[in-house]
Amino acid sequence: SGPEDNDLNKTIMHETDMEFHTKLMKLSNNALINSLLPLAIEFFDKQFMCSITYHIEDKKGYREHFKMVDAIKNKKLDQLSSLIRSHLDTYFKNYNNE
């Protein structure tokens, strides 16, 4: 497991994370949220290119993703809303500490 593996893992994590957030935003069927999609993609791409920690070490971010998927499956919109708010709070705290 050398530096090339780490770069590959980071790229795969970035692509997976982008796919998750894109699908989640599109799933909202909200015109405003969907209009923000290009900005979100640009933001995450810039973050990735600047090598800012991309939740790779932060397993909490990914656990939150799985909880969101469960809330969607179980049609628990209040829970989903709460999870998204918490996820954003966690993310921006980590981002601001970079």
MARBA-3410 file (N, C-alpha, C, O; in Angstrom, 1 decimal):
98
0.8,-1.2,0.0,0.0,0.0,0.0,0.9,1.2,0.0,1.3,1.7,1.0 ~ 1.1,1.8,-1.2,2.0,3.0,-1.3,1.2,4.2,-1.6,-0.1,4.2,-1.5 ~ 1.9,5.3,-1.9,1.2,6.6,-2.1,0.2,6.5,-3.3,-0.8,7.2,-3.3 ~ 0.5,5.7,-4.3,-0.4,5.5,-5.4,-1.7,5.0,-5.0,-2.8,5.4,-5.5 ~ -1.7,4.0,-4.1,-2.9,3.4,-3.6,-3.7,4.4,-2.8,-4.9,4.5,-2.9
-3.0,5.2,-2.0,-3.7,6.3,-1.3,-4.4,7.3,-2.2,-5.5,7.7,-2.0 ~ -3.7,7.7,-3.3,-4.3,8.6,-4.3,-5.5,7.9,-4.9,-6.5,8.6,-5.2 ~ -5.4,6.6,-5.3,-6.5,5.9,-5.9,-7.7,5.9,-5.0,-8.8,6.1,-5.3 ~ -7.4,5.5,-3.7,-8.5,5.4,-2.7,-9.1,6.8,-2.5,-10.4,6.9,-2.4 ~ -8.4,7.9,-2.5,-8.9,9.2,-2.3,-9.8,9.6,-3.5,-10.8,10.2,-3.4
-9.3,9.2,-4.7,-10.1,9.5,-6.0,-11.4,8.7,-5.9,-12.5,9.2,-6.3 ~ -11.4,7.4,-5.6,-12.6,6.6,-5.5,-13.5,7.2,-4.4,-14.7,7.3,-4.7 ~ -13.0,7.6,-3.3,-13.8,8.2,-2.2,-14.5,9.5,-2.7,-15.7,9.7,-2.5 ~ -13.7,10.3,-3.5,-14.3,11.5,-4.0,-15.4,11.2,-5.0,-16.5,11.8,-4.9 ~ -15.2,10.3,-5.9,-16.2,10.0,-6.9,-17.5,9.4,-6.2,-18.6,9.7,-6.6
-17.3,8.5,-5.2,-18.4,8.0,-4.5,-19.2,9.0,-3.8,-20.4,9.0,-3.8 ~ -18.4,9.9,-3.1,-19.1,11.0,-2.3,-19.8,11.9,-3.2,-20.9,12.3,-2.9 ~ -19.3,12.2,-4.4,-19.9,13.1,-5.4,-21.2,12.4,-5.9,-22.3,13.1,-6.0 ~ -21.2,11.2,-6.2,-22.3,10.4,-6.6,-23.4,10.4,-5.6,-24.6,10.7,-5.9 ~ -23.0,10.2,-4.3,-24.0,10.2,-3.2,-24.7,11.5,-3.1,-25.9,11.6,-3.1
-23.9,12.6,-3.0,-24.5,13.9,-2.8,-25.3,14.4,-4.0,-26.4,15.0,-3.9 ~ -24.9,14.0,-5.2,-25.7,14.4,-6.4,-27.0,13.7,-6.4,-28.0,14.3,-6.6 ~ -27.0,12.4,-6.1,-28.3,11.6,-6.1,-29.2,12.1,-5.0,-30.4,12.3,-5.2 ~ -28.6,12.5,-3.8,-29.4,13.0,-2.7,-30.1,14.3,-3.1,-31.2,14.5,-2.8 ~ -29.3,15.2,-3.7,-29.9,16.5,-4.1,-30.9,16.3,-5.1,-32.0,16.9,-5.1
-30.7,15.4,-6.1,-31.7,15.2,-7.2,-33.0,14.6,-6.6,-34.1,14.8,-7.1 ~ -32.8,13.7,-5.6,-33.9,13.0,-5.0,-34.9,14.0,-4.4,-36.1,13.7,-4.2 ~ -34.4,15.1,-4.0,-35.2,16.1,-3.3,-36.4,16.6,-4.2,-37.4,17.1,-3.7 ~ -36.2,16.5,-5.5,-37.1,17.1,-6.5,-37.5,18.5,-6.2,-38.6,19.0,-6.4 ~ -36.5,19.2,-5.7,-36.6,20.6,-5.3,-35.8,21.5,-6.3,-34.6,21.3,-6.4
-36.5,22.4,-7.0,-35.9,23.1,-8.0,-34.7,24.0,-7.5,-33.7,24.1,-8.1 ~ -34.9,24.6,-6.3,-33.8,25.4,-5.7,-32.6,24.5,-5.4,-31.5,24.9,-5.8 ~ -32.8,23.4,-4.7,-31.7,22.5,-4.4,-31.0,22.0,-5.7,-29.8,22.0,-5.8 ~ -31.8,21.6,-6.7,-31.2,21.1,-7.9,-30.5,22.2,-8.7,-29.5,21.9,-9.3 ~ -30.9,23.4,-8.5,-30.2,24.5,-9.2,-28.8,24.8,-8.5,-27.9,25.3,-9.2
-28.7,24.3,-7.3,-27.4,24.5,-6.6,-26.4,23.4,-6.9,-25.2,23.4,-6.4 ~ -26.8,22.3,-7.5,-26.0,21.2,-7.8,-24.7,21.5,-8.5,-23.6,21.0,-8.0 ~ -24.7,22.3,-9.5,-23.4,22.7,-10.2,-22.4,23.4,-9.2,-21.2,23.1,-9.2 ~ -23.0,24.2,-8.3,-22.1,24.9,-7.3,-21.6,23.9,-6.3,-20.4,23.9,-5.9 ~ -22.4,22.9,-5.9,-21.9,21.9,-4.9,-20.8,21.0,-5.6,-19.8,20.7,-4.9
-21.0,20.7,-6.8,-20.0,19.9,-7.5,-18.7,20.6,-7.6,-17.6,20.1,-7.4 ~ -18.8,21.9,-8.0,-17.6,22.7,-8.1,-16.9,22.9,-6.7,-15.7,22.8,-6.6 ~ -17.7,23.1,-5.7,-17.1,23.2,-4.3,-16.4,21.9,-3.9,-15.2,22.0,-3.4 ~ -17.0,20.7,-4.1,-16.4,19.5,-3.7,-15.1,19.2,-4.6,-14.1,18.7,-4.1 ~ -15.2,19.5,-5.8,-14.1,19.3,-6.7,-12.9,20.2,-6.3,-11.7,19.7,-6.3
-13.2,21.5,-6.0,-12.1,22.4,-5.5,-11.5,21.9,-4.2,-10.3,21.9,-4.0 ~ -12.4,21.4,-3.3,-11.9,20.9,-2.1,-11.0,19.7,-2.3,-9.9,19.6,-1.7 ~ -11.4,18.8,-3.2,-10.6,17.6,-3.5,-9.2,18.0,-4.1,-8.2,17.5,-3.8 ~ -9.3,18.9,-5.1,-8.0,19.4,-5.7,-7.1,20.0,-4.8,-5.8,20.0,-5.0 ~ -7.6,20.7,-3.7,-6.7,21.3,-2.7,-6.2,20.4,-1.7,-5.6,20.7,-0.7
-6.6,19.1,-1.8,-6.2,18.0,-0.9,-6.7,18.3,0.5,-6.1,17.8,1.5 ~ -7.8,19.0,0.7,-8.4,19.1,2.0,-9.0,17.8,2.4,-9.5,17.1,1.5 ~ -8.9,17.4,3.6,-9.4,16.1,4.1,-10.8,15.9,3.6,-11.6,16.8,3.8 ~ -11.0,14.8,3.0,-12.3,14.6,2.3,-13.1,13.5,3.0,-13.6,12.6,2.4 ~ -13.2,13.6,4.3,-13.9,12.7,5.1,-13.4,11.3,5.0,-14.0,10.3,5.3
-12.1,11.1,4.5,-11.6,9.8,4.3,-11.2,9.3,5.7,-11.5,8.1,6.0 ~ -10.6,10.1,6.5,-10.3,9.7,7.9,-11.5,9.8,8.8,-11.6,9.2,9.9 ~ -12.5,10.6,8.4,-13.7,10.9,9.2,-14.8,9.9,8.9,-15.6,10.1,8.0 ~ -14.8,8.8,9.6,-15.8,7.7,9.4,-17.2,8.2,9.7,-18.2,7.6,9.3 ~ -17.3,9.2,10.6,-18.6,9.7,11.0,-19.4,10.2,9.8,-20.6,9.9,9.7
-18.7,10.9,8.9,-19.4,11.4,7.7,-20.1,10.3,6.9,-21.2,10.4,6.4 ~ -19.4,9.1,6.8,-19.9,8.0,6.0,-21.0,7.3,6.8,-21.9,6.8,6.2 ~ -20.8,7.2,8.1,-21.9,6.6,8.9,-23.2,7.4,8.7,-24.3,6.9,8.7 ~ -23.0,8.7,8.7,-24.2,9.6,8.5,-24.9,9.4,7.2,-26.1,9.4,7.0 ~ -24.0,9.1,6.1,-24.6,8.8,4.8,-25.5,7.6,4.9,-26.6,7.6,4.3
-25.0,6.5,5.5,-25.8,5.3,5.6,-27.1,5.5,6.4,-28.2,5.0,6.1 ~ -27.1,6.4,7.5,-28.3,6.7,8.2,-29.2,7.4,7.3,-30.5,7.2,7.4 ~ -28.7,8.3,6.5,-29.6,9.1,5.6,-30.3,8.1,4.6,-31.5,8.2,4.4 ~ -29.6,7.2,4.1,-30.2,6.2,3.1,-31.3,5.4,3.9,-32.3,5.2,3.3 ~ -31.0,5.0,5.1,-32.0,4.3,5.9,-33.3,5.1,6.1,-34.4,4.6,6.0
-33.1,6.4,6.4,-34.2,7.3,6.6,-35.0,7.5,5.3,-36.2,7.5,5.4 ~ -34.3,7.5,4.2,-35.0,7.6,2.9,-35.8,6.3,2.7,-37.0,6.4,2.3 ~ -35.2,5.2,2.9,-35.9,3.9,2.6,-37.1,3.8,3.5,-38.1,3.3,3.1 ~ -37.0,4.2,4.8,-38.1,4.1,5.7,-39.0,5.3,5.7,-39.9,5.4,6.5 ~ -38.8,6.2,4.7,-39.7,7.4,4.6,-39.8,8.2,5.8,-40.9,8.7,6.2
-38.7,8.4,6.5,-38.7,9.2,7.7,-38.1,10.5,7.4,-36.9,10.8,7.6 ~ -38.9,11.4,6.9,-38.4,12.7,6.4,-37.9,13.6,7.5,-36.9,14.3,7.3 ~ -38.5,13.6,8.6,-38.0,14.4,9.8,-36.6,14.0,10.2,-35.8,14.8,10.5 ~ -36.5,12.6,10.3,-35.2,12.1,10.6,-34.1,12.5,9.6,-33.0,12.8,9.9 ~ -34.5,12.3,8.3,-33.6,12.7,7.2,-33.2,14.2,7.3,-32.0,14.5,7.2
-34.1,15.0,7.5,-33.8,16.4,7.6,-32.8,16.7,8.8,-31.9,17.5,8.6 ~ -33.1,16.1,9.9,-32.2,16.2,11.1,-30.8,15.7,10.8,-29.8,16.3,11.2 ~ -30.7,14.6,10.1,-29.4,14.0,9.7,-28.7,14.9,8.8,-27.4,15.0,8.9 ~ -29.3,15.5,7.8,-28.7,16.3,6.9,-28.1,17.6,7.6,-27.0,18.0,7.3 ~ -28.9,18.2,8.5,-28.5,19.3,9.2,-27.2,19.0,10.0,-26.2,19.7,10.1
-27.3,17.8,10.7,-26.2,17.4,11.5,-24.9,17.1,10.7,-23.8,17.5,11.0 ~ -25.1,16.5,9.5,-24.0,16.2,8.6,-23.4,17.5,8.1,-22.1,17.6,8.1 ~ -24.2,18.5,7.7,-23.6,19.8,7.3,-22.9,20.5,8.4,-21.8,21.0,8.2 ~ -23.4,20.4,9.6,-22.7,21.0,10.8,-21.4,20.4,11.0,-20.3,21.1,11.1 ~ -21.3,19.0,11.0,-20.1,18.3,11.1,-19.1,18.6,10.0,-17.9,18.9,10.3
-19.6,18.6,8.8,-18.8,18.9,7.6,-18.1,20.3,7.7,-16.9,20.4,7.5 ~ -19.0,21.3,8.0,-18.4,22.7,8.0,-17.5,22.9,9.2,-16.6,23.7,9.1 ~ -17.7,22.2,10.3,-16.8,22.3,11.4,-15.4,21.8,11.0,-14.4,22.4,11.2 ~ -15.4,20.6,10.3,-14.2,20.0,9.8,-13.5,20.9,8.8,-12.3,21.1,8.8 ~ -14.3,21.4,7.9,-13.8,22.2,6.8,-13.2,23.5,7.3,-12.1,23.9,6.8
-13.8,24.1,8.3,-13.3,25.3,8.8,-12.0,25.1,9.6,-11.3,26.1,9.9 ~ -11.8,23.9,10.1,-10.6,23.6,10.9,-9.4,23.2,10.0,-8.3,23.0,10.5 ~ -9.6,23.1,8.7,-8.6,22.7,7.8,-7.6,23.8,7.5,-6.6,23.6,6.8
END
